Amino acid sequence: MNVIHVLGAGCPRCLQLKNNAQAAAASAGVDCQVVEVSQIDEILQFGAMMTPALVVDGKLTIQGRIATVEEIAALLQ
């Protein structure tokens, strides 16, 4: 099972990224868990310097912007 971490303080941009991640997993038919991370010390442990950020299976993939559903689905393939 893939794990997607959405890093951010819970702002509207972070929530949009979470929604996009969930939609991407559904459209790609990938079994995954989407986890929100809002604590700054946890965000820094992933190496993110800007939010919102996306971590797929432990790898920081996108930061500082909202990834599209298509971009996230491609990361899950």
Biopython code that builds the backbone (N, CA, C, O; Angstrom):
import numpy as np
from Bio.PDB.StructureBuilder import StructureBuilder

atoms = [
    (1, "MET", "N", (0.839, -1.184, 0.000)),
    (1, "MET", "CA", (0.000, 0.000, 0.000)),
    (1, "MET", "C", (0.880, 1.242, 0.000)),
    (1, "MET", "O", (1.814, 1.359, 0.794)),
    (2, "ASN", "N", (0.571, 2.159, -0.893)),
    (2, "ASN", "CA", (1.279, 3.434, -0.939)),
    (2, "ASN", "C", (0.801, 4.318, 0.201)),
    (2, "ASN", "O", (-0.349, 4.230, 0.631)),
    (3, "VAL", "N", (1.693, 5.168, 0.683)),
    (3, "VAL", "CA", (1.329, 6.160, 1.687)),
    (3, "VAL", "C", (1.680, 7.526, 1.127)),
    (3, "VAL", "O", (2.811, 7.768, 0.705)),
    (4, "ILE", "N", (0.703, 8.410, 1.129)),
    (4, "ILE", "CA", (0.898, 9.794, 0.688)),
    (4, "ILE", "C", (0.752, 10.683, 1.911)),
    (4, "ILE", "O", (-0.261, 10.641, 2.610)),
    (5, "HIS", "N", (1.775, 11.486, 2.160)),
    (5, "HIS", "CA", (1.707, 12.479, 3.227)),
    (5, "HIS", "C", (1.493, 13.844, 2.592)),
    (5, "HIS", "O", (2.227, 14.237, 1.685)),
    (6, "VAL", "N", (0.495, 14.557, 3.065)),
    (6, "VAL", "CA", (0.253, 15.931, 2.641)),
    (6, "VAL", "C", (0.743, 16.820, 3.777)),
    (6, "VAL", "O", (0.200, 16.797, 4.882)),
    (7, "LEU", "N", (1.769, 17.597, 3.489)),
    (7, "LEU", "CA", (2.391, 18.429, 4.510)),
    (7, "LEU", "C", (1.872, 19.853, 4.420)),
    (7, "LEU", "O", (1.907, 20.467, 3.353)),
    (8, "GLY", "N", (1.391, 20.376, 5.537)),
    (8, "GLY", "CA", (0.897, 21.744, 5.574)),
    (8, "GLY", "C", (0.080, 21.997, 6.822)),
    (8, "GLY", "O", (-0.254, 21.076, 7.569)),
    (9, "ALA", "N", (-0.233, 23.250, 7.031)),
    (9, "ALA", "CA", (-0.911, 23.674, 8.260)),
    (9, "ALA", "C", (-2.426, 23.531, 8.215)),
    (9, "ALA", "O", (-3.109, 23.919, 9.162)),
    (10, "GLY", "N", (-2.956, 22.985, 7.139)),
    (10, "GLY", "CA", (-4.403, 22.828, 7.033)),
    (10, "GLY", "C", (-5.080, 23.989, 6.332)),
    (10, "GLY", "O", (-6.294, 24.159, 6.441)),
    (11, "CYS", "N", (-4.306, 24.789, 5.613)),
    (11, "CYS", "CA", (-4.858, 25.908, 4.860)),
    (11, "CYS", "C", (-5.657, 25.382, 3.657)),
    (11, "CYS", "O", (-5.577, 24.194, 3.344)),
    (12, "PRO", "N", (-6.407, 26.228, 2.994)),
    (12, "PRO", "CA", (-7.180, 25.773, 1.825)),
    (12, "PRO", "C", (-6.314, 25.129, 0.742)),
    (12, "PRO", "O", (-6.759, 24.189, 0.084)),
    (13, "ARG", "N", (-5.088, 25.616, 0.543)),
    (13, "ARG", "CA", (-4.200, 25.016, -0.465)),
    (13, "ARG", "C", (-3.807, 23.586, -0.058)),
    (13, "ARG", "O", (-3.737, 22.689, -0.898)),
    (14, "CYS", "N", (-3.559, 23.394, 1.214)),
    (14, "CYS", "CA", (-3.201, 22.062, 1.714)),
    (14, "CYS", "C", (-4.382, 21.105, 1.574)),
    (14, "CYS", "O", (-4.211, 19.948, 1.190)),
    (15, "LEU", "N", (-5.564, 21.590, 1.885)),
    (15, "LEU", "CA", (-6.757, 20.757, 1.753)),
    (15, "LEU", "C", (-7.019, 20.396, 0.298)),
    (15, "LEU", "O", (-7.459, 19.283, 0.008)),
    (16, "GLN", "N", (-6.754, 21.327, -0.627)),
    (16, "GLN", "CA", (-6.916, 21.040, -2.050)),
    (16, "GLN", "C", (-5.926, 19.963, -2.487)),
    (16, "GLN", "O", (-6.278, 19.070, -3.258)),
    (17, "LEU", "N", (-4.694, 20.046, -1.997)),
    (17, "LEU", "CA", (-3.697, 19.031, -2.325)),
    (17, "LEU", "C", (-4.127, 17.667, -1.798)),
    (17, "LEU", "O", (-3.958, 16.656, -2.480)),
    (18, "LYS", "N", (-4.679, 17.634, -0.598)),
    (18, "LYS", "CA", (-5.170, 16.366, -0.037)),
    (18, "LYS", "C", (-6.291, 15.807, -0.909)),
    (18, "LYS", "O", (-6.297, 14.617, -1.223)),
    (19, "ASN", "N", (-7.229, 16.651, -1.297)),
    (19, "ASN", "CA", (-8.332, 16.204, -2.154)),
    (19, "ASN", "C", (-7.810, 15.687, -3.491)),
    (19, "ASN", "O", (-8.289, 14.674, -4.001)),
    (20, "ASN", "N", (-6.823, 16.388, -4.060)),
    (20, "ASN", "CA", (-6.237, 15.942, -5.324)),
    (20, "ASN", "C", (-5.542, 14.596, -5.163)),
    (20, "ASN", "O", (-5.620, 13.744, -6.048)),
    (21, "ALA", "N", (-4.867, 14.402, -4.041)),
    (21, "ALA", "CA", (-4.179, 13.132, -3.795)),
    (21, "ALA", "C", (-5.182, 11.982, -3.692)),
    (21, "ALA", "O", (-4.960, 10.904, -4.245)),
    (22, "GLN", "N", (-6.274, 12.215, -2.989)),
    (22, "GLN", "CA", (-7.299, 11.177, -2.864)),
    (22, "GLN", "C", (-7.935, 10.869, -4.221)),
    (22, "GLN", "O", (-8.175, 9.706, -4.545)),
    (23, "ALA", "N", (-8.203, 11.896, -5.004)),
    (23, "ALA", "CA", (-8.787, 11.697, -6.329)),
    (23, "ALA", "C", (-7.804, 10.973, -7.248)),
    (23, "ALA", "O", (-8.211, 10.132, -8.050)),
    (24, "ALA", "N", (-6.520, 11.291, -7.135)),
    (24, "ALA", "CA", (-5.504, 10.640, -7.969)),
    (24, "ALA", "C", (-5.411, 9.157, -7.653)),
    (24, "ALA", "O", (-5.315, 8.331, -8.560)),
    (25, "ALA", "N", (-5.439, 8.818, -6.381)),
    (25, "ALA", "CA", (-5.369, 7.410, -5.988)),
    (25, "ALA", "C", (-6.581, 6.654, -6.517)),
    (25, "ALA", "O", (-6.459, 5.533, -7.010)),
    (26, "ALA", "N", (-7.740, 7.273, -6.409)),
    (26, "ALA", "CA", (-8.964, 6.628, -6.896)),
    (26, "ALA", "C", (-8.926, 6.464, -8.411)),
    (26, "ALA", "O", (-9.285, 5.403, -8.922)),
    (27, "SER", "N", (-8.501, 7.489, -9.133)),
    (27, "SER", "CA", (-8.495, 7.407, -10.592)),
    (27, "SER", "C", (-7.433, 6.439, -11.099)),
    (27, "SER", "O", (-7.606, 5.825, -12.152)),
    (28, "ALA", "N", (-6.328, 6.298, -10.354)),
    (28, "ALA", "CA", (-5.263, 5.380, -10.762)),
    (28, "ALA", "C", (-5.536, 3.958, -10.288)),
    (28, "ALA", "O", (-4.826, 3.025, -10.664)),
    (29, "GLY", "N", (-6.569, 3.795, -9.461)),
    (29, "GLY", "CA", (-6.886, 2.477, -8.938)),
    (29, "GLY", "C", (-5.816, 1.950, -7.993)),
    (29, "GLY", "O", (-5.575, 0.745, -7.913)),
    (30, "VAL", "N", (-5.175, 2.875, -7.275)),
    (30, "VAL", "CA", (-4.086, 2.517, -6.370)),
    (30, "VAL", "C", (-4.603, 2.518, -4.934)),
    (30, "VAL", "O", (-5.261, 3.460, -4.493)),
    (31, "ASP", "N", (-4.289, 1.443, -4.220)),
    (31, "ASP", "CA", (-4.651, 1.361, -2.813)),
    (31, "ASP", "C", (-3.643, 2.176, -2.027)),
    (31, "ASP", "O", (-2.470, 1.810, -1.961)),
    (32, "CYS", "N", (-4.080, 3.274, -1.433)),
    (32, "CYS", "CA", (-3.142, 4.098, -0.680)),
    (32, "CYS", "C", (-3.840, 4.772, 0.484)),
    (32, "CYS", "O", (-5.066, 4.867, 0.553)),
    (33, "GLN", "N", (-3.006, 5.232, 1.389)),
    (33, "GLN", "CA", (-3.474, 5.949, 2.556)),
    (33, "GLN", "C", (-2.975, 7.382, 2.433)),
    (33, "GLN", "O", (-1.795, 7.603, 2.159)),
    (34, "VAL", "N", (-3.853, 8.355, 2.632)),
    (34, "VAL", "CA", (-3.473, 9.769, 2.582)),
    (34, "VAL", "C", (-3.460, 10.291, 4.019)),
    (34, "VAL", "O", (-4.472, 10.251, 4.720)),
    (35, "VAL", "N", (-2.300, 10.778, 4.437)),
    (35, "VAL", "CA", (-2.099, 11.230, 5.809)),
    (35, "VAL", "C", (-1.767, 12.713, 5.800)),
    (35, "VAL", "O", (-0.893, 13.153, 5.053)),
    (36, "GLU", "N", (-2.459, 13.482, 6.626)),
    (36, "GLU", "CA", (-2.153, 14.900, 6.776)),
    (36, "GLU", "C", (-1.103, 15.083, 7.861)),
    (36, "GLU", "O", (-1.209, 14.494, 8.937)),
    (37, "VAL", "N", (-0.096, 15.894, 7.583)),
    (37, "VAL", "CA", (0.939, 16.208, 8.565)),
    (37, "VAL", "C", (0.949, 17.722, 8.733)),
    (37, "VAL", "O", (1.257, 18.450, 7.790)),
    (38, "SER", "N", (0.613, 18.197, 9.928)),
    (38, "SER", "CA", (0.514, 19.638, 10.142)),
    (38, "SER", "C", (1.501, 20.172, 11.172)),
    (38, "SER", "O", (1.661, 21.386, 11.298)),
    (39, "GLN", "N", (2.155, 19.299, 11.898)),
    (39, "GLN", "CA", (3.122, 19.743, 12.899)),
    (39, "GLN", "C", (4.431, 20.121, 12.212)),
    (39, "GLN", "O", (4.975, 19.344, 11.428)),
    (40, "ILE", "N", (4.934, 21.324, 12.513)),
    (40, "ILE", "CA", (6.108, 21.847, 11.817)),
    (40, "ILE", "C", (7.326, 20.944, 11.978)),
    (40, "ILE", "O", (8.095, 20.781, 11.031)),
    (41, "ASP", "N", (7.518, 20.352, 13.161)),
    (41, "ASP", "CA", (8.689, 19.492, 13.348)),
    (41, "ASP", "C", (8.602, 18.241, 12.482)),
    (41, "ASP", "O", (9.620, 17.756, 11.988)),
    (42, "GLU", "N", (7.393, 17.716, 12.294)),
    (42, "GLU", "CA", (7.210, 16.554, 11.417)),
    (42, "GLU", "C", (7.415, 16.947, 9.953)),
    (42, "GLU", "O", (8.011, 16.190, 9.186)),
    (43, "ILE", "N", (6.927, 18.119, 9.565)),
    (43, "ILE", "CA", (7.099, 18.603, 8.193)),
    (43, "ILE", "C", (8.586, 18.742, 7.881)),
    (43, "ILE", "O", (9.037, 18.348, 6.806)),
    (44, "LEU", "N", (9.337, 19.296, 8.811)),
    (44, "LEU", "CA", (10.774, 19.489, 8.604)),
    (44, "LEU", "C", (11.519, 18.158, 8.512)),
    (44, "LEU", "O", (12.534, 18.070, 7.821)),
    (45, "GLN", "N", (11.034, 17.126, 9.194)),
    (45, "GLN", "CA", (11.669, 15.811, 9.127)),
    (45, "GLN", "C", (11.623, 15.236, 7.715)),
    (45, "GLN", "O", (12.487, 14.444, 7.338)),
    (46, "PHE", "N", (10.620, 15.631, 6.934)),
    (46, "PHE", "CA", (10.527, 15.182, 5.548)),
    (46, "PHE", "C", (11.424, 16.010, 4.625)),
    (46, "PHE", "O", (11.597, 15.660, 3.457)),
    (47, "GLY", "N", (11.993, 17.102, 5.136)),
    (47, "GLY", "CA", (12.868, 17.941, 4.334)),
    (47, "GLY", "C", (12.144, 19.029, 3.558)),
    (47, "GLY", "O", (12.744, 19.688, 2.709)),
    (48, "ALA", "N", (10.870, 19.223, 3.838)),
    (48, "ALA", "CA", (10.092, 20.238, 3.121)),
    (48, "ALA", "C", (10.413, 21.621, 3.663)),
    (48, "ALA", "O", (10.442, 21.839, 4.875)),
    (49, "MET", "N", (10.654, 22.549, 2.749)),
    (49, "MET", "CA", (10.922, 23.933, 3.129)),
    (49, "MET", "C", (9.744, 24.841, 2.790)),
    (49, "MET", "O", (9.672, 25.976, 3.259)),
    (50, "MET", "N", (8.819, 24.332, 1.970)),
    (50, "MET", "CA", (7.635, 25.096, 1.574)),
    (50, "MET", "C", (6.430, 24.169, 1.628)),
    (50, "MET", "O", (6.539, 22.970, 1.369)),
    (51, "THR", "N", (5.286, 24.738, 1.968)),
    (51, "THR", "CA", (4.044, 23.961, 1.942)),
    (51, "THR", "C", (3.073, 24.645, 0.998)),
    (51, "THR", "O", (3.219, 25.841, 0.744)),
    (52, "PRO", "N", (2.100, 23.942, 0.477)),
    (52, "PRO", "CA", (1.872, 22.519, 0.717)),
    (52, "PRO", "C", (2.948, 21.679, 0.044)),
    (52, "PRO", "O", (3.576, 22.096, -0.930)),
    (53, "ALA", "N", (3.142, 20.485, 0.589)),
    (53, "ALA", "CA", (4.117, 19.564, 0.020)),
    (53, "ALA", "C", (3.517, 18.170, -0.001)),
    (53, "ALA", "O", (2.600, 17.847, 0.755)),
    (54, "LEU", "N", (4.065, 17.357, -0.889)),
    (54, "LEU", "CA", (3.556, 15.999, -1.081)),
    (54, "LEU", "C", (4.707, 15.010, -0.949)),
    (54, "LEU", "O", (5.749, 15.154, -1.588)),
    (55, "VAL", "N", (4.495, 14.010, -0.110)),
    (55, "VAL", "CA", (5.481, 12.947, 0.082)),
    (55, "VAL", "C", (4.809, 11.642, -0.323)),
    (55, "VAL", "O", (3.761, 11.285, 0.214)),
    (56, "VAL", "N", (5.416, 10.932, -1.272)),
    (56, "VAL", "CA", (4.871, 9.652, -1.732)),
    (56, "VAL", "C", (5.854, 8.559, -1.343)),
    (56, "VAL", "O", (7.009, 8.560, -1.767)),
    (57, "ASP", "N", (5.372, 7.624, -0.523)),
    (57, "ASP", "CA", (6.201, 6.514, -0.048)),
    (57, "ASP", "C", (7.534, 6.983, 0.524)),
    (57, "ASP", "O", (8.585, 6.409, 0.239)),
    (58, "GLY", "N", (7.472, 8.044, 1.344)),
    (58, "GLY", "CA", (8.647, 8.530, 2.040)),
    (58, "GLY", "C", (9.532, 9.478, 1.256)),
    (58, "GLY", "O", (10.527, 9.967, 1.791)),
    (59, "LYS", "N", (9.196, 9.753, -0.002)),
    (59, "LYS", "CA", (10.026, 10.625, -0.839)),
    (59, "LYS", "C", (9.301, 11.953, -1.082)),
    (59, "LYS", "O", (8.170, 11.971, -1.568)),
    (60, "LEU", "N", (9.958, 13.051, -0.742)),
    (60, "LEU", "CA", (9.410, 14.383, -1.007)),
    (60, "LEU", "C", (9.381, 14.593, -2.512)),
    (60, "LEU", "O", (10.426, 14.605, -3.162)),
    (61, "THR", "N", (8.195, 14.757, -3.064)),
    (61, "THR", "CA", (8.054, 14.833, -4.515)),
    (61, "THR", "C", (7.700, 16.226, -5.019)),
    (61, "THR", "O", (8.196, 16.648, -6.064)),
    (62, "ILE", "N", (6.860, 16.937, -4.301)),
    (62, "ILE", "CA", (6.390, 18.256, -4.740)),
    (62, "ILE", "C", (6.276, 19.134, -3.507)),
    (62, "ILE", "O", (5.801, 18.697, -2.459)),
    (63, "GLN", "N", (6.719, 20.381, -3.644)),
    (63, "GLN", "CA", (6.544, 21.317, -2.530)),
    (63, "GLN", "C", (6.303, 22.727, -3.045)),
    (63, "GLN", "O", (6.793, 23.116, -4.105)),
    (64, "GLY", "N", (5.535, 23.483, -2.266)),
    (64, "GLY", "CA", (5.288, 24.878, -2.585)),
    (64, "GLY", "C", (4.185, 25.129, -3.591)),
    (64, "GLY", "O", (3.968, 26.270, -3.997)),
    (65, "ARG", "N", (3.481, 24.080, -4.000)),
    (65, "ARG", "CA", (2.387, 24.270, -4.957)),
    (65, "ARG", "C", (1.395, 23.112, -4.827)),
    (65, "ARG", "O", (1.660, 22.099, -4.179)),
    (66, "ILE", "N", (0.258, 23.306, -5.462)),
    (66, "ILE", "CA", (-0.780, 22.273, -5.466)),
    (66, "ILE", "C", (-0.588, 21.418, -6.710)),
    (66, "ILE", "O", (-0.759, 21.900, -7.830)),
    (67, "ALA", "N", (-0.241, 20.175, -6.521)),
    (67, "ALA", "CA", (-0.083, 19.255, -7.645)),
    (67, "ALA", "C", (-1.458, 18.877, -8.187)),
    (67, "ALA", "O", (-2.431, 18.772, -7.440)),
    (68, "THR", "N", (-1.517, 18.676, -9.496)),
    (68, "THR", "CA", (-2.788, 18.280, -10.112)),
    (68, "THR", "C", (-3.041, 16.802, -9.850)),
    (68, "THR", "O", (-2.140, 16.057, -9.466)),
    (69, "VAL", "N", (-4.279, 16.400, -10.064)),
    (69, "VAL", "CA", (-4.654, 14.997, -9.923)),
    (69, "VAL", "C", (-3.803, 14.144, -10.869)),
    (69, "VAL", "O", (-3.345, 13.064, -10.495)),
    (70, "GLU", "N", (-3.597, 14.628, -12.081)),
    (70, "GLU", "CA", (-2.831, 13.872, -13.083)),
    (70, "GLU", "C", (-1.383, 13.719, -12.668)),
    (70, "GLU", "O", (-0.805, 12.647, -12.847)),
    (71, "GLU", "N", (-0.773, 14.778, -12.109)),
    (71, "GLU", "CA", (0.623, 14.700, -11.661)),
    (71, "GLU", "C", (0.775, 13.664, -10.540)),
    (71, "GLU", "O", (1.714, 12.868, -10.536)),
    (72, "ILE", "N", (-0.150, 13.690, -9.610)),
    (72, "ILE", "CA", (-0.074, 12.771, -8.477)),
    (72, "ILE", "C", (-0.307, 11.337, -8.945)),
    (72, "ILE", "O", (0.371, 10.418, -8.485)),
    (73, "ALA", "N", (-1.258, 11.140, -9.852)),
    (73, "ALA", "CA", (-1.525, 9.797, -10.377)),
    (73, "ALA", "C", (-0.274, 9.240, -11.060)),
    (73, "ALA", "O", (0.016, 8.050, -10.940)),
    (74, "ALA", "N", (0.460, 10.081, -11.768)),
    (74, "ALA", "CA", (1.686, 9.637, -12.440)),
    (74, "ALA", "C", (2.737, 9.217, -11.408)),
    (74, "ALA", "O", (3.492, 8.274, -11.646)),
    (75, "LEU", "N", (2.791, 9.901, -10.276)),
    (75, "LEU", "CA", (3.743, 9.534, -9.220)),
    (75, "LEU", "C", (3.402, 8.188, -8.586)),
    (75, "LEU", "O", (4.278, 7.490, -8.076)),
    (76, "LEU", "N", (2.129, 7.839, -8.623)),
    (76, "LEU", "CA", (1.688, 6.580, -8.008)),
    (76, "LEU", "C", (1.871, 5.372, -8.904)),
    (76, "LEU", "O", (1.761, 4.238, -8.439)),
    (77, "GLN", "N", (2.147, 5.589, -10.172)),
    (77, "GLN", "CA", (2.301, 4.467, -11.113)),
    (77, "GLN", "C", (3.598, 3.744, -10.904)),
    (77, "GLN", "O", (3.886, 2.776, -11.609)),
]
sb = StructureBuilder()
sb.init_structure("model")
sb.init_model(0)
sb.init_chain("A")
sb.init_seg("    ")
for serial, (resi, resn, name, xyz) in enumerate(atoms, 1):
    if name == "N":
        sb.init_residue(resn, " ", resi, " ")
    sb.init_atom(name, np.array(xyz, "f"), 0.0, 1.0, " ", f" {name:<3s}", serial, name[0])
structure = sb.get_structure()
